[in-house]
């Protein structure tokens, strides 16, 4: 009986200790994503994106959201999952820059 109680307490302790670490990473990732969303909307308002480019960038942001939810569904984001999401965000950032500076726009 003692072993069951001790193992249950250890499991609870580990669970509650890992949650703040995942939250800190999530906060940084969420802040970056909101900045990217802002850049997309700002460039669309300025007419620097065509409607097609705007949709492509929005779809890319939704894929990043899905990947983040998938990574965090077990309550822990592994280093590999974190790198994958960061890589996706890096690619999205480059795409936002390229598509808003390619000379095409919505007039």
C-alpha positions in Angstrom: 0.0 0.0 0.0 2.9 2.4 0.9 4.5 1.8 -2.5 1.3 2.7 -4.3 0.8 5.9 -2.3 4.5 6.9 -2.8 4.4 6.2 -6.5 1.2 8.2 -6.9 2.7 11.2 -5.0 5.8 11.0 -7.1 3.8 11.0 -10.3 1.8 14.0 -9.2 4.9 15.9 -8.2 6.5 15.2 -11.6 3.4 16.2 -13.4 3.1 19.5 -11.6 6.8 20.3 -11.9 6.8 19.8 -15.7 3.8 22.0 -16.4 5.5 25.4 -15.8 8.4 24.5 -18.1 6.0 23.7 -20.9 4.0 26.9 -20.2 7.1 29.0 -20.4 8.0 27.6 -23.8 4.4 27.9 -24.9 4.3 31.6 -23.9 7.4 32.4 -26.0 6.0 30.5 -28.9 2.6 32.2 -28.6 4.2 35.6 -28.5 6.1 34.9 -31.6 3.1 33.6 -33.4 1.0 36.7 -32.5 3.8 38.9 -33.9 3.8 36.9 -37.1 0.0 37.2 -37.3 0.3 40.9 -36.8 2.9 41.1 -39.6 0.6 39.2 -42.0 -2.4 41.5 -41.2 -0.3 44.6 -41.4 1.1 43.7 -44.8 -2.3 42.7 -46.1 -3.7 46.1 -45.0 -0.8 47.9 -46.7 -1.6 46.0 -49.9 1.8 44.3 -50.0 0.2 40.8 -50.2 -2.1 39.4 -52.8 -5.2 37.6 -51.5 -3.6 34.3 -52.5 -0.4 35.1 -50.6 -2.5 36.1 -47.6 -4.4 32.8 -47.6 -1.2 30.8 -47.9 0.4 32.6 -45.0 -2.8 32.1 -42.9 -2.8 28.4 -43.7 0.8 28.1 -42.7 0.0 29.7 -39.3 -2.9 27.3 -38.8 -0.5 24.4 -39.5 1.9 25.8 -36.9 -1.1 26.0 -34.4 -2.0 22.4 -35.1 1.6 21.2 -34.7 1.8 23.1 -31.3 -1.4 21.5 -30.1 -0.2 18.1 -31.2 3.1 18.6 -29.4 1.5 19.8 -26.2 -1.3 17.3 -26.0 0.5 15.0 -23.6 1.4 18.0 -21.3 5.1 17.9 -22.2 6.8 19.4 -25.3 9.9 17.4 -26.1 13.1 19.1 -27.4 12.5 17.5 -30.8 8.9 18.8 -30.9 10.1 22.2 -29.8 12.7 22.3 -32.6 10.1 21.2 -35.2 7.7 24.1 -34.2 10.6 26.6 -34.1 11.7 25.5 -37.6 8.1 25.9 -38.8 8.0 29.4 -37.3 11.3 30.3 -38.9 10.0 29.2 -42.3 6.8 31.1 -41.8 8.8 34.3 -40.9 10.9 34.0 -44.0 7.7 33.4 -46.1 6.1 36.5 -44.6 9.1 38.6 -45.5 9.5 37.2 -49.0 5.8 37.5 -49.9 5.5 41.0 -48.6 8.6 42.2 -50.4 8.2 40.5 -53.8 6.8 43.5 -55.6 3.3 42.0 -55.9 0.5 43.4 -54.1 -3.2 44.0 -54.1 -4.2 47.2 -55.7 
